[in-house]
Amino acid sequence: MSNFINSSIGKKLIMSISGLFLIMFLLVHLTANLFLLGGSDAFNLSAHFMDTNPLIQIMQPVLALGFFIHILYGIIIELQNRASRPVNYAKVNQKDASTWASRNMIWLGLFVFAFLVTHIINFFWVLKFGELETVFVDGEQMENSYALVSGLFMNGTTGIIYSVAYIIGFIALGLHLHHAFWSAFQTIGWSNIKWRKRLTIIGDIYAIIIAVGFSIIPIYFLFIN
């Protein structure tokens, strides 16, 4: 078993499974965040549910482990691929052989990781360990998570800079998902000639939903709200 895990195929399988787990999480996270468009009460209720639901609390450390494993194995595989490439090899037109996203997965992943760290510091860490003002919604007292999130996007010049960085971060994530979606299914053996095209289309649609869905939030606070 250990030999398989340490093999190239084993590492790719672990990275793919952890990636699919994170892909499912993104849909849940996007759904929760879109309650921001419904106003303070809607989002505060959503955030309060996420913060008090036992299943969500159990899943948080599992999610953190999933991120760690995915990033770690992504870096390991990239370093191994670079080490295995011969110094002098026949040059091919990489633009014709693969997409830009597939050639730059590691850099897209590291950029998304840097954005994720900033996102955690500004949102999750404050929500989890900070002292927020409380409000009453439907007679129940809860933290005013809406004020924290909206304040970051609407904080003058700083809010504009953060909003632009937020949008760029999720565009990068969308490009990462463009290749990662079908690639993960291919690694676990669920992709063939017939399904490769279908999974590519589904992956592209999913990547657009994630990138656009999250980007709508800062745009809403900057221009609509």
C-alpha positions as a LaTeX table, in Angstrom:
\begin{tabular}{lrrr}
\hline
Residue & $x$ (\AA) & $y$ (\AA) & $z$ (\AA) \\
\hline
Met1 & 0.00 & 0.00 & 0.00 \\
Ser2 & 2.78 & 2.40 & 0.92 \\
Asn3 & 4.53 & 1.64 & $-2.38$ \\
Phe4 & 1.39 & 2.59 & $-4.29$ \\
Ile5 & 0.94 & 5.85 & $-2.33$ \\
Asn6 & 4.57 & 6.79 & $-2.96$ \\
Ser7 & 4.31 & 5.98 & $-6.66$ \\
Ser8 & 3.63 & 8.63 & $-9.29$ \\
Ile9 & 0.15 & 7.22 & $-9.96$ \\
Gly10 & $-0.61$ & 7.06 & $-6.24$ \\
Lys11 & 0.37 & 10.71 & $-5.71$ \\
Lys12 & $-1.76$ & 11.82 & $-8.67$ \\
Leu13 & $-4.71$ & 9.79 & $-7.38$ \\
Ile14 & $-4.49$ & 11.39 & $-3.94$ \\
Met15 & $-4.26$ & 14.85 & $-5.47$ \\
Ser16 & $-7.25$ & 14.12 & $-7.73$ \\
Ile17 & $-9.47$ & 12.78 & $-4.94$ \\
Ser18 & $-8.63$ & 15.72 & $-2.67$ \\
Gly19 & $-9.28$ & 18.06 & $-5.62$ \\
Leu20 & $-12.74$ & 16.59 & $-6.26$ \\
Phe21 & $-13.51$ & 16.99 & $-2.56$ \\
Leu22 & $-12.55$ & 20.67 & $-2.77$ \\
Ile23 & $-14.61$ & 21.08 & $-5.94$ \\
Met24 & $-17.71$ & 19.96 & $-4.05$ \\
Phe25 & $-16.87$ & 22.33 & $-1.19$ \\
Leu26 & $-16.68$ & 25.29 & $-3.57$ \\
Leu27 & $-20.33$ & 24.83 & $-4.55$ \\
Val28 & $-21.40$ & 24.83 & $-0.90$ \\
His29 & $-19.25$ & 27.90 & $-0.19$ \\
Leu30 & $-20.60$ & 29.75 & $-3.21$ \\
Thr31 & $-24.20$ & 28.97 & $-2.25$ \\
Ala32 & $-23.61$ & 30.35 & 1.25 \\
Asn33 & $-21.87$ & 33.48 & $-0.05$ \\
Leu34 & $-24.61$ & 34.29 & $-2.55$ \\
Phe35 & $-26.92$ & 34.96 & 0.41 \\
Leu36 & $-25.02$ & 38.26 & 0.61 \\
Leu37 & $-27.10$ & 39.41 & $-2.35$ \\
Gly38 & $-30.22$ & 38.87 & $-0.25$ \\
Gly39 & $-29.22$ & 41.42 & 2.37 \\
Ser40 & $-27.93$ & 41.38 & 5.93 \\
Asp41 & $-30.61$ & 39.17 & 7.49 \\
Ala42 & $-30.31$ & 36.49 & 4.81 \\
Phe43 & $-26.52$ & 36.27 & 5.03 \\
Asn44 & $-26.38$ & 36.48 & 8.82 \\
Leu45 & $-28.83$ & 33.57 & 9.05 \\
Ser46 & $-26.74$ & 31.59 & 6.56 \\
Ala47 & $-23.47$ & 32.34 & 8.38 \\
His48 & $-25.06$ & 31.52 & 11.74 \\
Phe49 & $-26.29$ & 28.18 & 10.40 \\
Met50 & $-22.84$ & 27.34 & 9.07 \\
Asp51 & $-21.22$ & 28.36 & 12.35 \\
Thr52 & $-23.56$ & 26.35 & 14.59 \\
Asn53 & $-24.17$ & 23.26 & 12.45 \\
Pro54 & $-22.29$ & 20.30 & 14.02 \\
Leu55 & $-21.67$ & 18.64 & 10.66 \\
Ile56 & $-20.10$ & 21.82 & 9.26 \\
Gln57 & $-17.88$ & 22.12 & 12.32 \\
Ile58 & $-16.71$ & 18.54 & 11.89 \\
Met59 & $-16.01$ & 19.12 & 8.21 \\
Gln60 & $-13.87$ & 22.23 & 8.76 \\
Pro61 & $-10.71$ & 20.37 & 9.89 \\
Val62 & $-11.34$ & 17.76 & 7.18 \\
Leu63 & $-11.54$ & 20.57 & 4.63 \\
Ala64 & $-8.32$ & 22.12 & 5.93 \\
Leu65 & $-6.62$ & 18.71 & 5.64 \\
Gly66 & $-7.95$ & 18.38 & 2.09 \\
Phe67 & $-6.44$ & 21.73 & 1.12 \\
Phe68 & $-3.11$ & 20.81 & 2.72 \\
Ile69 & $-2.93$ & 17.42 & 0.99 \\
His70 & $-3.93$ & 18.84 & $-2.41$ \\
Ile71 & $-1.38$ & 21.64 & $-2.26$ \\
Leu72 & 1.39 & 19.41 & $-0.88$ \\
Tyr73 & 0.96 & 16.70 & $-3.50$ \\
Gly74 & 0.58 & 19.29 & $-6.26$ \\
Ile75 & 3.99 & 20.74 & $-5.35$ \\
Ile76 & 5.58 & 17.28 & $-5.00$ \\
Ile77 & 4.30 & 16.13 & $-8.40$ \\
Glu78 & 5.43 & 19.35 & $-10.07$ \\
Leu79 & 8.93 & 19.07 & $-8.60$ \\
Gln80 & 9.17 & 15.41 & $-9.65$ \\
Asn81 & 8.01 & 16.26 & $-13.18$ \\
Arg82 & 10.62 & 19.00 & $-13.45$ \\
Ala83 & 13.36 & 16.71 & $-12.14$ \\
Ser84 & 12.45 & 13.94 & $-14.60$ \\
Arg85 & 12.61 & 16.17 & $-17.68$ \\
Pro86 & 15.85 & 15.77 & $-19.61$ \\
Val87 & 17.92 & 18.91 & $-20.09$ \\
Asn88 & 18.10 & 18.47 & $-23.83$ \\
Tyr89 & 14.86 & 17.27 & $-25.33$ \\
Ala90 & 13.13 & 17.71 & $-28.65$ \\
Lys91 & 11.27 & 20.99 & $-28.62$ \\
Val92 & 7.57 & 20.89 & $-29.41$ \\
Asn93 & 5.03 & 23.62 & $-29.79$ \\
Gln94 & 3.59 & 23.59 & $-26.27$ \\
Lys95 & 0.75 & 25.94 & $-27.25$ \\
Asp96 & $-0.55$ & 23.35 & $-29.70$ \\
Ala97 & 0.09 & 20.39 & $-27.40$ \\
Ser98 & $-1.73$ & 21.74 & $-24.33$ \\
Thr99 & $-3.75$ & 24.63 & $-22.95$ \\
Trp100 & $-2.23$ & 27.58 & $-21.09$ \\
Ala101 & $-4.00$ & 26.53 & $-17.89$ \\
Ser102 & $-2.61$ & 22.97 & $-18.03$ \\
Arg103 & 0.95 & 24.30 & $-18.56$ \\
Asn104 & 0.64 & 26.67 & $-15.60$ \\
Met105 & $-1.36$ & 24.64 & $-13.08$ \\
Ile106 & 1.29 & 24.93 & $-10.37$ \\
Trp107 & 1.50 & 28.73 & $-10.68$ \\
Leu108 & $-2.26$ & 29.10 & $-10.78$ \\
Gly109 & $-2.48$ & 26.82 & $-7.74$ \\
Leu110 & 0.13 & 28.80 & $-5.80$ \\
Phe111 & $-1.58$ & 32.07 & $-6.69$ \\
Val112 & $-4.91$ & 30.69 & $-5.50$ \\
Phe113 & $-3.19$ & 29.47 & $-2.31$ \\
Ala114 & $-1.82$ & 32.97 & $-1.63$ \\
Phe115 & $-5.28$ & 34.40 & $-2.22$ \\
Leu116 & $-6.78$ & 31.72 & 0.05 \\
Val117 & $-4.46$ & 32.71 & 2.91 \\
Thr118 & $-5.51$ & 36.36 & 2.53 \\
His119 & $-9.16$ & 35.30 & 2.37 \\
Ile120 & $-8.83$ & 33.25 & 5.57 \\
Ile121 & $-7.13$ & 36.10 & 7.43 \\
Asn122 & $-9.77$ & 38.64 & 6.43 \\
Phe123 & $-12.89$ & 36.48 & 6.72 \\
Phe124 & $-12.66$ & 33.08 & 8.40 \\
Trp125 & $-10.16$ & 34.02 & 11.11 \\
Val126 & $-12.12$ & 37.12 & 12.12 \\
Leu127 & $-15.44$ & 35.28 & 12.02 \\
Lys128 & $-14.03$ & 32.39 & 14.03 \\
Phe129 & $-11.88$ & 34.16 & 16.60 \\
Gly130 & $-12.70$ & 37.87 & 16.37 \\
Glu131 & $-15.24$ & 39.82 & 18.36 \\
Leu132 & $-18.04$ & 40.97 & 16.07 \\
Glu133 & $-21.05$ & 43.04 & 16.92 \\
Thr134 & $-24.23$ & 41.05 & 17.33 \\
Val135 & $-27.66$ & 41.55 & 15.80 \\
Phe136 & $-31.07$ & 39.96 & 16.23 \\
Val137 & $-32.62$ & 38.17 & 13.25 \\
Asp138 & $-36.04$ & 36.58 & 13.70 \\
Gly139 & $-35.64$ & 36.97 & 17.45 \\
Glu140 & $-32.30$ & 35.12 & 17.58 \\
Gln141 & $-29.00$ & 36.78 & 18.49 \\
Met142 & $-26.09$ & 36.18 & 16.16 \\
Glu143 & $-22.88$ & 37.79 & 14.92 \\
Asn144 & $-23.20$ & 40.46 & 12.25 \\
Ser145 & $-21.15$ & 38.63 & 9.62 \\
Tyr146 & $-22.71$ & 40.71 & 6.87 \\
Ala147 & $-21.17$ & 43.91 & 8.27 \\
Leu148 & $-17.70$ & 42.33 & 8.21 \\
Val149 & $-17.93$ & 41.09 & 4.64 \\
Ser150 & $-19.63$ & 44.14 & 3.14 \\
Gly151 & $-17.23$ & 46.43 & 5.01 \\
Leu152 & $-14.21$ & 44.84 & 3.37 \\
Phe153 & $-15.62$ & 45.44 & $-0.11$ \\
Met154 & $-16.99$ & 48.93 & 0.56 \\
Asn155 & $-14.03$ & 50.38 & 2.46 \\
Gly156 & $-13.12$ & 53.15 & 0.00 \\
Thr157 & $-9.92$ & 52.68 & $-2.01$ \\
Thr158 & $-8.91$ & 49.71 & 0.12 \\
Gly159 & $-12.24$ & 48.07 & $-0.66$ \\
Ile160 & $-11.73$ & 48.61 & $-4.40$ \\
Ile161 & $-8.24$ & 47.08 & $-4.25$ \\
Tyr162 & $-9.53$ & 44.12 & $-2.26$ \\
Ser163 & $-12.46$ & 43.66 & $-4.63$ \\
Val164 & $-10.18$ & 43.62 & $-7.69$ \\
Ala165 & $-7.84$ & 41.13 & $-5.98$ \\
Tyr166 & $-10.87$ & 39.01 & $-5.04$ \\
Ile167 & $-12.09$ & 38.91 & $-8.64$ \\
Ile168 & $-8.61$ & 38.13 & $-10.01$ \\
Gly169 & $-8.25$ & 35.38 & $-7.41$ \\
Phe170 & $-11.42$ & 33.64 & $-8.52$ \\
Ile171 & $-10.61$ & 34.08 & $-12.21$ \\
Ala172 & $-7.33$ & 32.28 & $-11.47$ \\
Leu173 & $-9.29$ & 29.59 & $-9.62$ \\
Gly174 & $-11.61$ & 29.25 & $-12.62$ \\
Leu175 & $-8.62$ & 28.74 & $-14.93$ \\
His176 & $-7.23$ & 26.18 & $-12.49$ \\
Leu177 & $-10.57$ & 24.33 & $-12.48$ \\
His178 & $-10.73$ & 24.45 & $-16.30$ \\
His179 & $-7.99$ & 21.83 & $-16.42$ \\
Ala180 & $-8.36$ & 20.25 & $-12.98$ \\
Phe181 & $-11.96$ & 19.07 & $-13.37$ \\
Trp182 & $-11.58$ & 16.62 & $-16.26$ \\
Ser183 & $-8.01$ & 15.81 & $-15.25$ \\
Ala184 & $-9.16$ & 14.57 & $-11.84$ \\
Phe185 & $-11.77$ & 12.27 & $-13.39$ \\
Gln186 & $-9.21$ & 11.00 & $-15.88$ \\
Thr187 & $-6.77$ & 10.13 & $-13.08$ \\
Ile188 & $-9.34$ & 8.08 & $-11.16$ \\
Gly189 & $-10.30$ & 6.24 & $-14.36$ \\
Trp190 & $-13.68$ & 7.85 & $-15.05$ \\
Ser191 & $-12.68$ & 9.43 & $-18.32$ \\
Asn192 & $-12.34$ & 7.89 & $-21.75$ \\
Ile193 & $-12.49$ & 9.09 & $-25.34$ \\
Lys194 & $-16.28$ & 9.36 & $-25.16$ \\
Trp195 & $-16.45$ & 11.12 & $-21.79$ \\
Arg196 & $-13.35$ & 13.30 & $-22.11$ \\
Lys197 & $-15.17$ & 15.90 & $-24.22$ \\
Arg198 & $-18.24$ & 15.81 & $-21.98$ \\
Leu199 & $-16.19$ & 16.23 & $-18.82$ \\
Thr200 & $-14.27$ & 19.08 & $-20.43$ \\
Ile201 & $-17.52$ & 20.90 & $-21.20$ \\
Ile202 & $-18.95$ & 20.22 & $-17.72$ \\
Gly203 & $-15.67$ & 21.38 & $-16.18$ \\
Asp204 & $-15.68$ & 24.59 & $-18.20$ \\
Ile205 & $-19.27$ & 25.33 & $-17.18$ \\
Tyr206 & $-18.42$ & 24.62 & $-13.55$ \\
Ala207 & $-15.31$ & 26.83 & $-13.70$ \\
Ile208 & $-17.35$ & 29.70 & $-15.16$ \\
Ile209 & $-20.04$ & 29.31 & $-12.48$ \\
Ile210 & $-17.42$ & 29.46 & $-9.71$ \\
Ala211 & $-15.45$ & 32.38 & $-11.18$ \\
Val212 & $-18.51$ & 34.44 & $-12.11$ \\
Gly213 & $-20.53$ & 33.48 & $-9.04$ \\
Phe214 & $-17.88$ & 34.65 & $-6.57$ \\
Ser215 & $-16.97$ & 37.71 & $-8.68$ \\
Ile216 & $-20.57$ & 38.92 & $-8.63$ \\
Ile217 & $-20.27$ & 39.57 & $-4.87$ \\
Pro218 & $-17.66$ & 42.39 & $-4.93$ \\
Ile219 & $-19.29$ & 43.84 & $-8.06$ \\
Tyr220 & $-22.60$ & 43.93 & $-6.20$ \\
Phe221 & $-21.13$ & 45.88 & $-3.29$ \\
Leu222 & $-19.14$ & 48.26 & $-5.48$ \\
Phe223 & $-21.78$ & 49.18 & $-8.06$ \\
Ile224 & $-25.22$ & 47.94 & $-7.03$ \\
Asn225 & $-25.66$ & 47.94 & $-3.26$ \\
\hline
\end{tabular}
